[in-house]
Amino acid sequence: YKFDFEWGRKVEASSIEEVGLHPNTLVIQKLCEFIYLNDRTDRLRTRAILCHIYHLALYNQWFKARDLMLMSNLQMSIEHADQSTMILYNRAMVQLGLCAFRQSHIRDAHNALADMIGSNRIRELLAQGLHTQARYEKTTEEEKREQALQMPYHMYINIDLIECVYLVSAMLLEIPNLAAHETDLRWRPISKPFHLALRVHDRAALVGPPETPRDHVLAAAKAMRYGNWKACTSFIINPKMDAKIWDLLFESNKVKQNFGS
């Protein structure tokens, strides 16, 4: 669940070919293969697959993580799993989305994070906070069970980072789509949450300088819509966004360079 930044700095200083895979990668692969061969309960096997995907995505092995997710066919069967396994699945999907973004697979990043952002209850789905407005009355036992499933703070995935990566991915897909189908009456948005956020931002009577990462992305989207790519880049890549978002990513300089190009 935790990225080894010491290994990451070595990779950034030279290359993955020189440094080699993280030592834990082979260990986790052997342990997971043992479970795949010997487990008869199916639940343990599912959790091992998700942990394996999470680790591969965490260390930028996008194609291996994606292929394992597709071959396991968990998207079709996860709805029948228990709650803790669903939480693990959500966390693995988020890491897949972040990994795809770091590797410049923008559409894949958007697709992996779309359900999570579109639900408007990402904290609850990742077990990083209880839902403040309950949709139904919960018994004391249900509340205790929900609290017991919460992730410890040191295992949290940064929510602002997830939202920003999704919005940037949506912007890169949606703005060209808007320009290409400006007069098409049958046009449908690729990302409804992004399209809604952009409309609300457009309707604002007074728009000040962007402060939050969300504001920066929406300001960049408006600049991109008018063809001002320099302003768009400056809204996304700046010291404020570096401190809040980009410095949290592995190989952040490479990510920013890919965006700028």
Secondary structure, DSSP 8 states (H G I E B T S, - for coil): ----HHHHHHHHHS-HHHH-S-HHHHHHHHHHHHHHHH--SSHHHHHHHHHHHHHHHHTT-HHHHHHHHHHHTHHHHGGGS-HHHHHHHHHHHHHHHHHHHHTT-HHHHHHHHHHHHHTT-HHHHTTSS--SS-SS---HHHHHHHHHT---GGG---HHHHHHHHHHHHHHHHHHHHHHTTT-TT---S-HHHHHHHHHHHH-S------SHHHHHHHHHHHHHTT-HHHHHHHHSSHHHHHHTGGGSTTHHHHHHHHH-
